[in-house]
Amino acid sequence: MTTYTLQREVRTPHSESYFVVDAEDRDVGRLDVHFPQGMVHATLIVRENLTEEELREIVNRFIQEMNQLVGVDGIEVAVHAFQGEERGVFHNDDLNERRNGNGHSNN
């Protein structure tokens, strides 16, 4: 069984984002978490084909860590899992550069 760890990328008062890393320190996905009133809602996106058991291992690791950090026992935790490939990271600066490169103004 592969051991997965969660490495926090960013934290706000109502959300967190984690990298999901395998035992060989490879980034296999990300977990975005939101804390609406009375529940924890998360989206798990993995890059490679993982078995249902491996997905459950990641989710269980997440629930254990949330229990240690904020005590989610008795709170509804929903995790939506998706599998796919990263297609890029897009920033607003990229859009501005394309507009300028195409002869369009920033207005």
C-alpha positions in Angstrom: 0.0 0.0 0.0 1.3 3.4 -1.0 1.5 6.0 1.7 0.3 9.5 0.8 1.0 12.7 2.6 -0.6 16.1 2.3 1.6 19.2 2.0 -0.3 22.5 2.7 0.1 25.0 -0.1 -2.1 27.8 1.2 -4.5 28.5 4.0 -7.2 31.1 4.5 -9.8 31.5 7.3 -12.3 29.4 5.3 -10.2 27.2 2.9 -7.0 25.3 2.4 -5.1 23.8 -0.5 -2.8 20.8 -0.3 -0.5 18.9 -2.6 -1.0 15.1 -2.4 2.4 13.5 -2.5 3.2 9.7 -2.7 5.9 7.8 -0.8 8.5 8.6 -3.5 7.8 12.4 -3.0 6.0 12.6 -6.3 3.2 15.1 -6.6 0.1 13.0 -7.6 -2.6 15.6 -7.1 -4.2 18.3 -5.1 -6.9 18.7 -2.5 -8.9 21.9 -2.2 -10.8 22.3 1.0 -13.6 24.7 2.0 -15.1 25.1 5.5 -18.8 26.3 5.1 -20.8 26.4 8.3 -21.0 23.0 10.0 -19.2 20.9 7.3 -16.0 20.3 5.4 -16.2 20.2 1.6 -13.2 19.1 -0.4 -12.3 18.5 -4.1 -9.6 15.8 -4.7 -7.9 15.8 -8.1 -5.4 13.1 -8.9 -3.1 13.0 -11.9 -2.7 9.3 -12.3 -4.9 6.2 -12.3 -5.4 5.4 -8.6 -7.4 2.5 -7.3 -10.5 3.1 -5.2 -8.5 1.9 -2.2 -5.7 4.4 -2.9 -8.3 7.2 -3.2 -9.8 6.1 0.1 -6.3 6.2 1.7 -5.9 9.8 0.6 -9.4 10.7 1.9 -8.8 8.9 5.2 -5.4 10.7 5.6 -7.2 14.0 5.0 -9.9 13.3 7.6 -7.3 12.2 10.2 -5.4 15.5 9.6 -8.5 17.6 9.8 -9.5 15.8 13.1 -6.1 16.7 14.5 -6.2 20.3 13.3 -9.8 21.4 13.7 -11.7 18.4 15.2 -14.1 17.3 12.4 -15.6 14.4 14.4 -19.4 14.7 14.1 -19.1 17.2 11.2 -20.1 16.2 7.7 -17.1 15.8 5.4 -17.7 15.5 1.7 -14.8 14.8 -0.7 -15.4 14.8 -4.5 -12.7 12.9 -6.3 -11.6 13.5 -9.9 -8.9 11.9 -12.0 -7.3 13.7 -14.9 -4.2 15.5 -16.2 -2.9 19.0 -15.6 -3.3 21.2 -18.6 -1.5 24.2 -17.3 -1.6 27.0 -14.8 -3.2 30.2 -16.2 -2.6 33.7 -14.7 -4.2 37.0 -15.5 -0.7 38.2 -16.7 -0.8 35.5 -19.4 -4.0 37.0 -20.7 -2.6 40.5 -20.7 0.5 39.4 -22.6 -1.6 37.7 -25.3 -3.7 40.8 -25.7 -0.6 43.0 -26.1 1.0 40.5 -28.4 -2.0 40.4 -30.6 -2.1 44.2 -31.0 -5.0 44.6 -28.6 -4.9 47.1 -25.8 -5.4 46.4 -22.1 -8.4 48.7 -22.0 
